[in-house]
Amino acid sequence: MEKASQEIGKLVSKKHVFFADRGNTAILLALKLAVSLGKSRLFMQDQGGWITYGQYGRKLKLEMISFATDHGIIRLEDLSGLDEKSILLVNSMPGYYALQKNMGEITSICESRGAFLINDASGSIGTESAKHGDIILGSFGEWKPVEVGYGGFLAFDKEYRDFFRAENKRPVNDFQEKLLAELAKLEDKTRHIFALQEKVKKDLLRYDILQRDSKGFNVIVMYSTDKEKEELLAYCVSNKLEYTECPRYIRVLDKAISIELKR
């Protein structure tokens, strides 16, 4: 998997890469590493994350702290509670609908307070938002930008591979050939979906679109009446676009339709 490691390392600007069988395995391994480094408090955005963040935090008996966000987008003032015992687990494309705007500043805050930053770059891989964190991880599963149908990764600058080898109980198949093929498509795939996102946003210009100016793989549209909801669902059906209804933790916690362009 050496060539694939090099390609992932370039995308996320990290020296070392460790492959796992799933993105969920990568999340658990990253949290176990943070615990081994003396961290005991897990900070997570209140929405736009992934379902196993909290599950694994509780499994490892971490103090769980959910902090308020702007529909998954972190505001720097909300990080005031971070300290040297803290893990900040960030989805850098929350809900797959928008990029975190300030990953550089988030990184600086974590460094100044001794907090450990884990960046879930499953959606943001290939963008600048995927290049910040003590650990950057991701999934190559279904409906991901890099969609192999198998596997995940952890990337880092400090040498943590021995720790991950010792802690990982799940064997990893060699999926380099498929992964390299998908990585070769990433730039074009991202450009295509971002262009489709812009078209959908223009079509729905009169509606309340979250983070209208940001790039992402979904479009999330708020509604306040049943009529608006019906109009949005009719648009999805007529344009053969898949959707999910919110509130949902992995998207947003308001009444909204998430148009799932990544599918």
PLY file of the C-alpha trace (Angstrom):
ply
format ascii 1.0
element vertex 263
property float x
property float y
property float z
element edge 262
property int vertex1
property int vertex2
end_header
0.00 0.00 0.00
3.07 2.25 -0.21
2.02 4.17 -3.32
-1.47 4.73 -1.93
0.09 5.97 1.32
2.11 8.53 -0.60
-0.95 9.78 -2.49
-3.05 10.14 0.65
-0.14 11.83 2.43
0.05 14.43 -0.33
-3.67 15.15 -0.16
-3.63 15.78 3.60
-0.05 17.12 3.96
1.07 14.43 6.43
4.20 12.26 6.49
2.71 8.95 7.59
-0.46 7.02 6.72
-2.01 3.97 8.38
-4.82 2.09 6.64
-7.80 0.55 8.45
-10.64 -1.66 7.30
-13.24 1.07 7.89
-13.51 4.75 8.66
-15.13 3.82 11.97
-12.05 1.80 12.90
-9.92 4.85 12.12
-12.06 7.00 14.43
-11.74 4.53 17.30
-7.98 4.18 16.83
-7.52 7.96 16.81
-9.47 8.31 20.05
-7.51 5.47 21.66
-4.29 7.24 20.72
-5.50 10.49 22.29
-6.40 8.63 25.50
-2.93 7.06 25.57
-1.53 10.61 25.41
-3.44 11.60 28.54
-6.54 13.15 27.01
-9.84 12.58 28.79
-12.36 15.16 27.50
-13.97 14.79 24.06
-15.33 17.94 22.43
-17.68 17.35 19.48
-19.75 19.69 17.33
-23.46 19.48 18.22
-24.46 18.50 14.66
-22.94 17.62 11.31
-20.66 14.91 12.73
-20.80 11.13 12.51
-22.78 8.71 14.68
-19.80 6.81 16.08
-18.09 9.89 17.54
-20.21 9.76 20.67
-20.48 5.97 20.72
-16.71 5.55 20.84
-16.25 8.43 23.26
-18.59 6.73 25.72
-16.95 3.36 25.10
-13.60 4.87 26.11
-15.20 6.57 29.12
-14.29 10.05 27.97
-16.00 13.13 29.40
-18.37 14.09 26.57
-18.81 17.76 25.68
-21.10 18.76 22.82
-20.64 22.41 21.87
-22.97 24.65 19.90
-22.18 25.40 16.25
-23.73 27.22 13.32
-25.31 24.11 11.83
-22.04 22.21 12.20
-19.78 25.14 11.30
-17.51 25.92 14.25
-17.30 29.43 15.67
-13.95 30.07 17.31
-15.51 31.52 20.46
-17.19 28.15 21.09
-13.80 26.53 21.73
-13.13 28.42 24.96
-13.35 25.25 27.06
-10.44 23.45 25.40
-7.44 22.59 27.58
-4.52 20.15 27.72
-6.87 17.28 28.59
-9.07 17.89 25.57
-9.66 16.12 22.28
-11.39 18.16 19.59
-12.99 15.86 17.02
-14.03 17.89 14.00
-15.83 16.94 10.82
-14.22 19.39 8.39
-17.14 19.05 5.97
-20.06 18.85 8.43
-23.12 17.16 7.00
-21.20 16.96 3.72
-22.77 20.29 2.83
-20.07 22.91 3.61
-16.39 23.16 4.44
-15.25 24.35 7.85
-14.13 27.92 7.17
-11.39 28.28 9.76
-9.45 25.04 10.18
-6.18 26.99 10.41
-7.45 29.06 13.33
-8.94 25.96 14.99
-5.53 24.30 14.73
-3.83 27.31 16.31
-6.27 27.33 19.23
-5.69 23.63 19.86
-1.91 24.07 19.74
-1.96 27.01 22.14
-4.06 25.09 24.68
-2.44 21.68 24.33
-5.62 20.09 22.90
-5.43 17.14 20.50
-7.12 17.82 17.15
-8.67 14.97 15.16
-9.94 16.00 11.73
-12.49 13.74 10.04
-11.71 14.52 6.41
-13.98 11.87 4.87
-15.81 14.61 2.97
-13.18 17.33 2.75
-10.33 15.23 1.34
-8.79 17.03 -1.60
-9.42 20.49 -0.09
-7.40 22.75 2.22
-9.74 21.91 5.12
-8.38 18.33 5.06
-4.82 19.42 5.85
-5.16 20.43 9.51
-4.98 18.26 12.62
-2.77 16.09 14.80
-4.58 13.16 13.22
-6.45 13.35 9.93
-8.71 10.42 9.19
-11.29 9.37 6.67
-13.44 6.68 5.13
-13.47 5.24 1.62
-16.93 3.74 2.06
-20.17 4.15 0.14
-21.06 7.68 -1.04
-17.72 9.13 0.03
-15.71 11.37 -2.35
-13.16 8.54 -2.54
-15.58 5.62 -2.86
-13.83 2.28 -2.77
-16.53 0.54 -0.74
-13.94 -0.54 1.81
-11.32 0.93 4.08
-10.27 4.05 5.89
-7.08 5.86 6.89
-5.27 7.81 9.57
-2.58 10.33 8.64
-0.09 12.05 10.97
3.37 13.61 11.23
4.53 12.04 14.49
5.32 8.32 14.30
2.19 6.61 15.64
2.16 3.56 13.35
3.42 1.13 15.99
0.61 2.19 18.31
-2.01 1.67 15.62
-0.58 -1.71 14.63
-0.74 -2.87 18.24
-4.27 -1.56 18.82
-5.85 -2.54 15.52
-7.58 -5.92 15.91
-9.18 -5.96 12.47
-7.07 -7.22 9.53
-6.85 -4.91 6.52
-7.10 -6.17 2.96
-4.84 -4.81 0.24
-7.09 -2.42 -1.68
-4.39 -0.24 -3.21
-5.37 -0.79 -6.84
-8.98 0.29 -6.31
-7.94 3.15 -4.06
-5.46 4.57 -6.57
-8.11 4.39 -9.29
-10.57 6.34 -7.12
-7.94 8.89 -6.09
-7.22 9.54 -9.76
-10.89 10.51 -10.20
-11.12 12.70 -7.09
-10.37 16.09 -8.64
-12.81 15.66 -11.53
-15.47 14.15 -9.27
-15.16 17.01 -6.80
-15.34 19.62 -9.55
-18.44 17.96 -11.03
-20.33 17.75 -7.72
-19.39 21.28 -6.72
-20.74 22.50 -10.09
-23.96 20.53 -9.55
-24.22 22.03 -6.08
-24.04 25.52 -7.58
-26.79 24.68 -10.07
-29.08 23.37 -7.34
-28.45 26.46 -5.24
-29.35 28.70 -8.17
-32.50 26.69 -8.86
-33.53 27.10 -5.22
-32.37 30.69 -4.86
-35.52 31.87 -3.07
-35.19 29.30 -0.28
-33.13 29.40 2.92
-29.98 27.52 1.86
-27.42 26.91 4.60
-23.88 28.17 3.92
-24.93 29.25 0.45
-21.41 30.35 -0.54
-19.53 27.28 0.69
-18.54 24.17 -1.26
-19.88 20.75 -0.37
-21.38 17.49 -1.61
-24.92 18.13 -0.37
-27.27 21.11 -0.35
-29.23 21.64 2.87
-32.34 23.80 2.57
-34.34 24.96 5.56
-38.12 25.18 5.43
-40.71 26.73 7.73
-44.00 25.59 6.20
-45.44 22.36 4.84
-45.84 24.07 1.48
-42.10 24.83 1.29
-41.28 21.26 2.24
-43.58 19.89 -0.46
-42.00 22.21 -3.05
-38.48 21.08 -2.12
-39.43 17.40 -2.26
-41.11 17.91 -5.63
-37.92 19.57 -6.93
-35.85 16.58 -5.80
-38.22 14.10 -7.41
-38.47 15.97 -10.71
-34.67 16.30 -10.91
-34.03 12.71 -9.75
-32.04 13.89 -6.73
-31.90 11.79 -3.57
-32.65 13.51 -0.29
-32.96 12.96 3.43
-35.17 14.81 5.88
-33.78 16.65 8.90
-33.44 17.04 11.86
-30.62 14.47 11.85
-27.42 14.70 13.89
-25.27 13.71 10.90
-26.75 16.61 8.88
-28.44 19.44 10.84
-30.83 19.61 13.77
-33.45 21.86 12.18
-36.34 21.23 9.83
-34.60 20.95 6.49
-34.15 18.85 3.36
-30.64 17.58 2.66
-30.23 17.07 -1.08
-27.69 14.28 -1.32
-25.64 15.13 -4.40
-22.84 12.81 -3.29
-25.12 9.82 -3.96
0 1
1 2
2 3
3 4
4 5
5 6
6 7
7 8
8 9
9 10
10 11
11 12
12 13
13 14
14 15
15 16
16 17
17 18
18 19
19 20
20 21
21 22
22 23
23 24
24 25
25 26
26 27
27 28
28 29
29 30
30 31
31 32
32 33
33 34
34 35
35 36
36 37
37 38
38 39
39 40
40 41
41 42
42 43
43 44
44 45
45 46
46 47
47 48
48 49
49 50
50 51
51 52
52 53
53 54
54 55
55 56
56 57
57 58
58 59
59 60
60 61
61 62
62 63
63 64
64 65
65 66
66 67
67 68
68 69
69 70
70 71
71 72
72 73
73 74
74 75
75 76
76 77
77 78
78 79
79 80
80 81
81 82
82 83
83 84
84 85
85 86
86 87
87 88
88 89
89 90
90 91
91 92
92 93
93 94
94 95
95 96
96 97
97 98
98 99
99 100
100 101
101 102
102 103
103 104
104 105
105 106
106 107
107 108
108 109
109 110
110 111
111 112
112 113
113 114
114 115
115 116
116 117
117 118
118 119
119 120
120 121
121 122
122 123
123 124
124 125
125 126
126 127
127 128
128 129
129 130
130 131
131 132
132 133
133 134
134 135
135 136
136 137
137 138
138 139
139 140
140 141
141 142
142 143
143 144
144 145
145 146
146 147
147 148
148 149
149 150
150 151
151 152
152 153
153 154
154 155
155 156
156 157
157 158
158 159
159 160
160 161
161 162
162 163
163 164
164 165
165 166
166 167
167 168
168 169
169 170
170 171
171 172
172 173
173 174
174 175
175 176
176 177
177 178
178 179
179 180
180 181
181 182
182 183
183 184
184 185
185 186
186 187
187 188
188 189
189 190
190 191
191 192
192 193
193 194
194 195
195 196
196 197
197 198
198 199
199 200
200 201
201 202
202 203
203 204
204 205
205 206
206 207
207 208
208 209
209 210
210 211
211 212
212 213
213 214
214 215
215 216
216 217
217 218
218 219
219 220
220 221
221 222
222 223
223 224
224 225
225 226
226 227
227 228
228 229
229 230
230 231
231 232
232 233
233 234
234 235
235 236
236 237
237 238
238 239
239 240
240 241
241 242
242 243
243 244
244 245
245 246
246 247
247 248
248 249
249 250
250 251
251 252
252 253
253 254
254 255
255 256
256 257
257 258
258 259
259 260
260 261
261 262
